[in-house]
Each structure stands twice: as structure tokens, then as C-alpha cells.
Amino acid sequence: MRIGLLTEGGYPYATGEARLWCDRLVCGLPQHEFELYALSRSAEQERTRVPLPEHVTHVRTAPLWAPADDGRTYSRRERRRFADCFKELVHGICAGAPDPFAAGLYGLAGLAREQGGLYAALRSESAVRALEAACRAPGASRTVQTAQVTDLLEFVDELEGMLRPLSLDWYEENAHGEGLGAVDICHAAAGGVAALPGLLAKRFFGVPLLVTEYGVQLRAHYLAHLGGAGEGEEPRPAVRALLGAFHLRLATEIYARADFLTPGNAHARRWQERCGATRDRLRTVYPGMEADRFTTVGEAADGGDPDTLVWVGRVEPAKDLIALLHAFAEVRRAEPRTRLRIFATAADPGYLADCRSLAAQLFPDEAADSVTVGENPVAFEEIGGPEAPSAAEAYGTGRVAVLSSVIEGFPITLAEAMLCGRATVSTDVGAVCEVIGGTGLVVPPRNPRALAEACLSLLGDAERAQRLGAAARARALELFTVEQNVAAFREIYLRLLAKGSERPDGGVPFARPPEARVPGHWTSPTWAKPAPDPTSEAAV
């Protein structure tokens, strides 16, 4: 089976969990051929490619961050066609109308496929004027109607990057056998722009589309640009509204057209259902984690330091370490021997500095006597340091693992703590309750007192903490392993093929043997030659 794997800023570039689950999926299905189609987000990202297994037969990449002017200038007739399609697209964005948005999107894709890239056309004055007219038209939101020229230019610039997959040469099969139109299944490793090539392959070639979202891209956009913790200067209100409307319309179209959707948890599934996904095309597939990395700690008789709380993750505002530090202050007043060890996998430098400063204010360095160097009960460390070379060893330093986030999708660090057999205290956000399943304590977010009381209840009851840790490990081994993840996708791939083909040419999966793509005499096999005409001289 040929699988076209679609990514954006992930495999084979990223070094985080988005890259890891793709790598585990590909390595777990060596019987299939994978063709990788990757969109990159930065030049730095392109320098971090990871080795690929042999059954990844083709890799096609395209940058979303660099200019993509192919020098193509449209004729007058083509410009009129572009204007008509673009008007429908922006009308669908501004008025929240799905049908015009879809018609405009596929119309622009057809134009790019026939005539070349859209770079110049999307940045033309006519495009800006069409967008302005759509913003002022009846039905547009009040925020969109306030858009100024600078807002329109900024949004058009963003839109060109997001629509760049329309102009790529990824679809028709080339001389090397590459092309999304020739694969058996398109598997988008995320929603949003990453799934756009798969949407076009389904539209023009009838290729089944599978979309996996462990973090819903629409939700991620809202968090980043509509009041979340985005990096850099925030867009103006009108630009934020236009970007939000585009991502909503794109998500709605993807969920409506995809043959199957695999959210990574019920929290993501609810987002997809709210955007129009139907339940008969949904199946929750939890991320696959390498349980072997945590076996030593998870099965060790030593349950960690009974007076130590452990936090592991990326140090950023969404993790709300400020609330954790205030909660730990209450824990220390009740249990003066308790320590808090914070292990960072990555960090926002400004937020890390704020956390260090607050820890120094709340917990002055303590010393046993006048000649001993004082120590702070809160330690900020990094995974890979001398005391915690790996995440498993970080969790192993304490008896209780804490998650204090105010925003979460699927809490990877929580699942890791469960695999390590640790009792957990978590805030009720995202998919936390679904992951915990009764094997840990859950408290409301932004409530340091509740967080402190939960931690104290486990620190003061070693038997209960051990019992919860054992139950957590058993649950994680049942639900969150690589094996269950790979088995689920193996079954889904076969299910999609069993549904039959919607290809316009009437082709069926496996009708063309894999050896037909091998260079040499296989390129013109006997099965591909037409049968001789019985009435011809050659047949006689």
C-alpha cells in the first residue's frame, strides 16, 4: 500500500512529539510504502531533518516561510477567472459561508494546476480590492468591517502562504512515480494547512483522505492569535478576525470531505464534531508512546523520594508554574521537608526568569547553620542534566508528579508520569480527565489552594500514592503505547481501501503492481501492454 503522509512543521523536521508519533507510525508499518510530503515553517527547521527508514520511498518538501514567486503572469482571461474564484473565497471567509469558500478554494486550485502558481495573483491590487469589498459587504462581522488597508495587505500576505499548497507540483504523477494522485491513501498528520494537499488529491483524483489531529489546529490558532500565548507581535483585531474565519472555514471543509478522522482524544473529537465532523467518520486513536523507555522506573521497587514533587514539561505561561509555586508555598507550610523539582524540556526565557524570581521571593535559601551554603527547596533543572539524563529518571526522583496547566490538548507529560508508575495531581483542562481515568487526583485550574491540598493528601499517604501509581501505569500500558497506535492505523488503512475507490478514472487500489515503479525492464511489463487486435495481421 502506498501512503502519502502529509505534515506541516513536523516529521521529518521537528524534534518534538509531533515528529515522534509520525516516526513511530512509519517504523511500525514497514510492510507499506510511505511517501512524505512535508511543509516547513522556517529555515532553521529544515536544518533538523531526521534519518528516514528505507520504506519511505519519496520525500517532497516545500517551505511556507520563503517567497514562492515563479514569475508566472496570468493573461486577461486567466485574471478574470482568478478574480471570480478569489471573490468567492473571500466572501466565504468574511460572511462565514462554507459553499462559496469551497467553490473559491477549488477554483483557485484548478487554476493553479492548469496555469501555474498563484503568488503574483494573490498579491495583486485586484486581490486586495476584492478582499476589501468582501469586508464591507453585508454579512461580514463588525470587526472585519473595520479592516484598514494595512490590515488587508497583512492578511493577503498571510493568505498567500496558507494557500501555497494549491500551487505545488505534488499532485500529478511524475517520471519518478511520485505524486499524491497515485497513492492509495493520503494521511494528513495534522489538520489545517497540512491537510490541504490531501483535500486537493481527493478532489481531483479521488484519493481517500485520513486526517489525524492530536492537537486541533483550529484550537491552536485561536490560542495563538485570538488571545493566547503567541510569539512575536500580535496581529491587529481585523487581521485576527480574518485569520480566524479562514481557519474555521478550512477546518469545516476538511472535516466535511475527509473519509476518516482520528482525533487523539475526546477533547479534540468534540472540537471536530462542533465543526461539522460526523460520528460515523470519527475514531479516537491515542498517541503511541514508547513504554520501554519508562519500564525501569515504572517497575522499580523504589517509588522515588517521598518528600519530592516533580514537574516536567515546557516552561511557558500555559503551564501556569506561577500557580504551582504558590501552591507549593502552602505545601511547605504544612510539610517543611517537601521539595519541588522542575525539569524543563524547553523554556520561554522570559517566563522562566519570572518563575525563578518568584521562587527566590517565596522560598529564601535555607541553611542548617551559619557556615552551610543555603539551598532553595525549588530546583529548576533540565532534562539531560547529570541528575536526570532522561525524562524517566526525572519522574523517578519524586513520588508525586504534578501538572498545573491552564491549557492542554493531550497531556504527554502526564501519560509519561503514568508509565513511570507515579501518582499524579493535575488540573482539569483539555484531555486530562480522559487520560487519568480515575488513577490520579484532578483539581480546578488556577486554584493553588486546591492543588496544594491534593499534593498534601498524597504526600501524607504513601500507600495511596503507590496504589494510584500502579493503577496509572496499568492504564497507560493499555491505552498509550506504540503498539495500540500502530494497530489502529493498520486497521484504518485497510478499512479505507475496503470502502472502494472514488477515482475519476475508475482505477482501483493495487491495480498497478509496485514493481511497475522499479527502474529497468519492469517499467514496461507485459501486463501494461494492450492485447493484440485479433483482426490484425500480427495476430494472424
Helices and strands as residue ranges (DSSP letters): E 2-8, H 17-28, E 33-40, H 43-46, E 56-63, H 76-95, H 98-115, H 119-122, H 125-136, H 142-145, H 149-162, G 164-167, G 180-182, E 185-188, G 192-195, H 196-205, E 209-213, H 217-225, H 237-257, E 260-263, H 266-274, G 279-281, G 291-294, H 295-298, E 305-315, G 317-319, H 321-334, E 339-347, H 349-362, E 378-382, H 391-395, E 398-403, H 412-419, E 423-427, H 432-436, E 441-443, H 448-459, H 462-479, H 482-498, G 514-517, G 521-523, G 526-528
